[in-house]
Amino acid sequence: MRGDYEAAARFQAEVLLPQREIGDRDGLAVSLHNFGRTEVKRGNRDHARELLGESLELGVELGYKEVIAYCLQGAAELAEPEHAAILCGASLAILDEIGVPLGGDEETDYAKTLARLVGALGEVRVEELLAEGRSAPRDEIVAGALVPGA
């Protein structure tokens, strides 16, 4: 939150092993997501994709919808514009479903992603793709969320 992504990455990497050892799957899902988002900010796209993928997989296994939604937002930061807009729409639909508003860093990151998408695709096309993502089958969205080049 302070913008020191190097320190954040060190601390986030340290917490994963104990969480794995004690079987804290809920905490691990959140920590992997947080570390993945940090790696996005550090420009380590492949590592971010790996971390977000593991977090997303755990989120699905646990039925942890908030983690799934936030992982889809993170995946959108790594995706090509059309795919990113669909991922954002799916994420927002999940958050609406569970009554969780975007806040904090997620809200800031979403605003930046949305601005990038509008700049690349135009507002009308982004709105169409957000709607498509909101209504798309969740399994399909999750399965294709972190496909490189999408």
DAZIGI-V807159 format. One record per residue. SS is DSSP state (a for helix, b for strand, c for the rest). PHI is phi in degrees with one decimal (NA if undefined). BURIAL is I if it has 24 or more other C-alpha atoms within 12 Angstrom, else O. Layout:
ss:SS phi:PHI burial:BURIAL
ss:SS phi:PHI burial:BURIAL
//
This chain:
ss:c phi:NA burial:O
ss:c phi:-90.3 burial:O
ss:c phi:88.1 burial:O
ss:c phi:-90.7 burial:O
ss:a phi:-72.2 burial:O
ss:a phi:-65.9 burial:O
ss:a phi:-64.3 burial:O
ss:a phi:-58.5 burial:O
ss:a phi:-62.3 burial:I
ss:a phi:-61.1 burial:O
ss:a phi:-66.3 burial:O
ss:a phi:-66.1 burial:I
ss:a phi:-66.0 burial:I
ss:a phi:-64.7 burial:O
ss:a phi:-78.1 burial:O
ss:a phi:-64.3 burial:I
ss:a phi:-60.3 burial:O
ss:a phi:-60.2 burial:O
ss:a phi:-64.6 burial:O
ss:a phi:-65.8 burial:O
ss:a phi:-62.9 burial:O
ss:a phi:-91.6 burial:O
ss:c phi:75.7 burial:O
ss:c phi:-81.5 burial:O
ss:a phi:-68.7 burial:I
ss:a phi:-61.7 burial:I
ss:a phi:-62.2 burial:I
ss:a phi:-63.7 burial:I
ss:a phi:-58.9 burial:I
ss:a phi:-67.7 burial:I
ss:a phi:-63.5 burial:I
ss:a phi:-62.2 burial:I
ss:a phi:-60.1 burial:I
ss:a phi:-59.6 burial:I
ss:a phi:-64.7 burial:I
ss:a phi:-60.3 burial:I
ss:a phi:-66.4 burial:I
ss:a phi:-64.2 burial:I
ss:a phi:-65.6 burial:I
ss:a phi:-59.1 burial:I
ss:a phi:-65.1 burial:I
ss:a phi:-82.5 burial:O
ss:c phi:84.2 burial:O
ss:c phi:-93.0 burial:O
ss:a phi:-62.4 burial:I
ss:a phi:-65.3 burial:O
ss:a phi:-66.4 burial:I
ss:a phi:-59.3 burial:I
ss:a phi:-61.0 burial:I
ss:a phi:-63.8 burial:I
ss:a phi:-65.6 burial:I
ss:a phi:-64.4 burial:I
ss:a phi:-62.7 burial:I
ss:a phi:-66.6 burial:I
ss:a phi:-63.3 burial:I
ss:a phi:-61.9 burial:I
ss:a phi:-60.8 burial:I
ss:a phi:-63.5 burial:I
ss:a phi:-58.0 burial:I
ss:a phi:-66.3 burial:I
ss:a phi:-58.2 burial:O
ss:a phi:-87.5 burial:O
ss:c phi:69.1 burial:O
ss:c phi:-89.8 burial:I
ss:a phi:-62.6 burial:I
ss:a phi:-63.9 burial:I
ss:a phi:-63.5 burial:I
ss:a phi:-58.3 burial:I
ss:a phi:-59.9 burial:I
ss:a phi:-69.6 burial:I
ss:a phi:-65.9 burial:I
ss:a phi:-64.1 burial:I
ss:a phi:-63.4 burial:I
ss:a phi:-62.4 burial:I
ss:a phi:-62.0 burial:I
ss:a phi:-62.2 burial:I
ss:a phi:-68.0 burial:I
ss:a phi:-99.9 burial:I
ss:c phi:-95.3 burial:I
ss:c phi:-65.7 burial:I
ss:a phi:-52.0 burial:I
ss:a phi:-64.4 burial:I
ss:a phi:-64.6 burial:I
ss:a phi:-59.7 burial:I
ss:a phi:-64.8 burial:I
ss:a phi:-64.0 burial:I
ss:a phi:-61.5 burial:I
ss:a phi:-61.6 burial:I
ss:a phi:-60.6 burial:I
ss:a phi:-64.1 burial:I
ss:a phi:-61.9 burial:I
ss:a phi:-62.9 burial:I
ss:a phi:-63.1 burial:I
ss:a phi:-65.0 burial:I
ss:a phi:-62.0 burial:I
ss:a phi:-61.7 burial:O
ss:a phi:-59.5 burial:O
ss:a phi:-98.3 burial:O
ss:c phi:73.5 burial:O
ss:c phi:-111.6 burial:O
ss:c phi:-81.0 burial:O
ss:c phi:-66.0 burial:I
ss:c phi:-152.3 burial:O
ss:a phi:59.2 burial:O
ss:a phi:-60.9 burial:O
ss:a phi:-62.3 burial:I
ss:a phi:-66.3 burial:O
ss:a phi:-62.9 burial:O
ss:a phi:-64.9 burial:I
ss:a phi:-63.7 burial:I
ss:a phi:-60.6 burial:O
ss:a phi:-65.7 burial:O
ss:a phi:-63.5 burial:I
ss:a phi:-60.9 burial:I
ss:a phi:-61.9 burial:O
ss:a phi:-62.0 burial:I
ss:a phi:-66.9 burial:I
ss:a phi:-62.5 burial:O
ss:a phi:-63.5 burial:O
ss:a phi:-84.0 burial:O
ss:a phi:-116.7 burial:O
ss:c phi:91.2 burial:O
ss:a phi:-62.9 burial:O
ss:a phi:-62.9 burial:O
ss:a phi:-65.1 burial:O
ss:a phi:-61.2 burial:I
ss:a phi:-61.4 burial:O
ss:a phi:-61.8 burial:O
ss:a phi:-71.7 burial:I
ss:a phi:-59.9 burial:I
ss:a phi:-63.4 burial:O
ss:a phi:-61.1 burial:I
ss:a phi:-65.0 burial:I
ss:a phi:-63.5 burial:I
ss:a phi:-102.6 burial:O
ss:c phi:-68.6 burial:O
ss:c phi:-58.8 burial:O
ss:a phi:-58.3 burial:I
ss:a phi:-58.8 burial:O
ss:a phi:-66.1 burial:O
ss:a phi:-62.1 burial:I
ss:a phi:-63.1 burial:I
ss:a phi:-61.7 burial:O
ss:a phi:-101.4 burial:I
ss:c phi:-60.6 burial:I
ss:c phi:-115.3 burial:I
ss:c phi:-71.8 burial:I
ss:c phi:-58.1 burial:O
ss:c phi:83.5 burial:O
ss:c phi:-84.2 burial:O
//
